[in-house]
């Protein structure tokens, strides 16, 4: 699986951005997808994840730091996962990575639990 993230940029505090991550392969719908971020000098951290459970049922989960501001979604027909980021803060500044867990686990939050990674897209929030 190859992942390609895009949509990053520079935005003022309080603004919004929407990241996209396009995946190759025909089994995208079976993967748990996640977004992580890494700020300079810090470890990569979990942001949000989503698993499709069939039909219109999805399970999404978030880090406390973004809950209520960020929304993850996916379009299995387009092999794409999205991250809508609202009310952005300077502390959200980081390189954002999308990732895929081929074992379809629910609630995975650790870097080592994801098998595939995108190249990252820079998000910069100015104060």
N, C-alpha and C positions, 0 to 999 in steps of 0.2 A: 504494500500500500504506500502510495506517495501522497503527501499532504502539502498543500500550497495555501499559505495564509496571506491575506491582504487586507487593506482597509485602515491601516494605522495612519497616524499623522499627528499634527500639532493642533491642539485645541485649548481654549481657555477654560479655566476652572468653571464648573457648572454646565459645561457643554456636553455634547454627545458625539459618539463615534460608533460605527457598526463594523465589526470585523467579520470576515468571511474566511472559511477554510474549505477548499475543494479537495476531494479525495478521489484517487483513481481506484479502479477495481470494482467488482460486481457484488461484493459482500459488505459494502459500507453500512447498510441498514443493521447489520448484525453487531457492529462495533459499538462499544461505549466510547463516546467522544468527550474529550475534555479540553479545557483551556487552562494554561498555566502562564505565569509571568515571572520575569526576572529583572529586578532593578540592579543598577550598578553596585557591585560589592556585596550583593545579597544572593542567597540561594533561590533557586527556582521554587515558586510556590503555587499551590493549587488555587484556581479561581472558581471554576465551575465545571460540571460534567452533566452529560445527558445520555440516557439509555432508552432505546425504543423497545416497548414491550408488546408491540403488535397493534394493528388497527390505528386508532388515534390516541393510544396510551403511551405517554412518555414519562420518564422519571428524571427530573432535573434536581440538582443539588448545588449548593453554593458555599463558598467561604463566607464567614461572618462579615468580613470586611467589605464585601460587595453585595450582600443580600439586600434586596430592595432597590438597588441601583442598576444592577446588571441582569440581563436576561439571555439565557442560552436557548437556542432553538435549532432544529435541523429539518432539512428537506431531503428525505431519502431518495426521492425521484431525481434530484439534482446532485446527489452525493456531496452535499454541502452542509456544514454546520456554521451557525452564526453566533456572534456575541454582540448584543446591543448594550452599549455602555452609556448610561445617563448620569447626570449629576457628577461628572468627573471631578476628581480632586488631584492636586499635585502629587499626592502619594500613590496615585494610580500609574504614574509614569514608570514605564518598564518596556521591555521587549515581551510581546505576547506570543505564545506558542500554542498551536493546536496539537492534539495528540489522540491516538486511537488505542483502545484496549481490545484486542481480538477475542478475549475470553468472556466478553459480554457481562462483566461483573457489575453489580450495582454499588454505587457509592465509592468507587475507587478514587483516592485522593493523593496517592503517592507517586512520585516521578517513576519509580522502578516498576510500577504496576502497568505502565503504558508501553506498548511495543513499538509504536511508530510516532514520529515527530515531524512537524513542519519546520520550516526554516526560520520562523519568527517574523514579527512585524512590530516596528517601533511605535509606541504610543507616548506622546509627550503632552503633559497637561501643565500649562503655565498658570501662575497665580496672578 
